[in-house]
Amino acid sequence: MAIVAQGISVSLSGRCVLNAADVTLQPGEMLGIVGPNGAGKTTLLRVLAGLLKPDQGSVRYDGSSARELGRRALARRVAFLAQDGATAWSLCVEAVVGLGRLPHRPPFGGESEADRAAVANAMALCDVAAFAGRTFGTLSGGEGRRVLLARALAVEAAYLLADEPLAGLDPGHQLDTLQRLRSVAAEGAGVAVVLHDLSLAARFCDRLLLLDRGRRIADGAPGEVLGDQLLADVFGVTALRGQRDGTPFLLPWQTINQKGSPHDGA
Amino acid sequence: MKHRAGAGLRTLVLLPVLGLVILITAAASLAVGYAALPLDQAFADAIAGRASLPALVLLELRLPRALLGALVGFSLGMAGAAMQGLMRNPLAEPGVVGISSAAALGAVAAFYSGLSATVALALPLGGIAGALSATLVLFVLLGRGASTMTLILAGVALNSFAGAATALALNLAPNPYAALEIVFWLMGSLADRSMSHVWLVLPLMLAGWLLMASTAPALDALSLGEETAASLGFDLTWLLARLIGGAALAVGSAVAVTGAIGFVGLVVPHLLRPLVGHRPGKLLVASGLGGAILVLAADLGVRLAPVRPELKLGVVTALIGAPFLFALVQRLRREAL
């Protein structure tokens, strides 16, 4: 039981974006996908979600390929939370969350008891039930993101793939979002999340996948992946490290210039 | 909570209410005409199968006119809602991908070639042929993996080509009367259509409506963007194919029998959208019903207005529609502020 992607290579407009990357996502774990800009993180997530067919390599969902599962079955098994968080029409919050139930609905069918329960549950999990009747467009950025997360959770999929769910959120909402994703993983779902903030990635993820220029550089516990040498090689930064209540943390501190000597990044 | 219950109830009641209004306008459409028609006698004769004058007027003139008004209006309204849902833009309309102008061109070609004078139904058949050719072009593009944006651009190209070719037909018209006839036909009308027109377009329209209605969940999903819609199990190319095919069948045959009737597909979805909780999927059928009402009412207006020669239907819908469009622009501007 896992999403297993092997040897994933993708070229977009002639540029090699992913080069023979491997990744596995187990149920119940929270996997962080990190790497510098242009490393191929989002592309890898889209391949995992079945939104992009890789040029080479295979993705298997609990042993089956996307083709064997079919679109709708895949949509029920893998939920995808896109980075772009807008809705086209003035839909109310409950309707937006309800869209997560579409893969479960038979053609021309209405919403079932299970649909209503899943929507109510997802809204409660993301703390958005209080404004269920409000128009999505009138919400603040943080509230809107919570609604879209609830939409993804309403799918009740075994795997949740989130593309930069923290982008544009204030620190409180960032922590809040990661807590929610952690609790989703604790309930048994496999959660993969693309993150830019290394401090938060190290703290909240069970496992990190480090990508650089389309290649998998490291895959393992946050402490191993974000060692000083890899931080310098891949990100070109040094980090401050410390401990709080027994939990280690790191803070990117300085950029390293090309000659290898640190200079003041702040 | 109160708000949601209200919205649900409104949506639930909306379709029966719209259906009822259609019945009323259709009944009025049967009752109104240039000659006084003793309706009770007409119905009695028609049911008894007596070929009396009132029965003939009812069955040969009034009934096809009312039926076509409802069918054409439904097609335009539904296709408008479908295109707006697809483009995620309230200013899209059924003609945006070029099908209606291609249908008009096809009919004009039938006119111009003189076929319409010799072959019965040459006009609508020409229109349907025009719509199908445009659809073929769009499908070839789709087969090469076209996006919504490519489709809009292709629509612009198709629209300008069909417009230019129609202007060419006018330019080369053998005499001013032929040109005038083409211009009048293009303005859209339900006058003097027969039941054979109804039978010709009914199956095409039904197929088109079904195809468009089948996209309702996909259009709902699309309101979260193409990527999220795909992650919910909806294939964008398959959605585009169904929508274009459905719109081509419904709108192409509507234009083929009545000429161009503008603004219905633009205005009706916009008016009804708040009443279905802004859900693009639910809007499809509601907008179809609303379109039928608008066309039937406009056609009533055409016959009731003390203006001779008879006003053209496309003129009346545009006259009604333009102020609504202004109101829409105003509202969009306020929302943007």
Interface residues (C-beta under 8 A of the other chain):
Chain A: R46 A49 G50 L51 R71 R72 L74 A75 R76 V78 A79 F80 A82 D84 A86 T87 A88 W89 S90 L91 C92 E94 A95 V96 L99 G100 L102 P103 R105 P107 F108 A132 G133 L148 R151 V155
Chain B: M1 H3 R4 A7 R88 A213 S214 P217 D220 A221 L222 S223 L224 G225 E227 T228 A230 S231 L232 G233 F234 D235 R273 P274 G277 H278 R279 P280
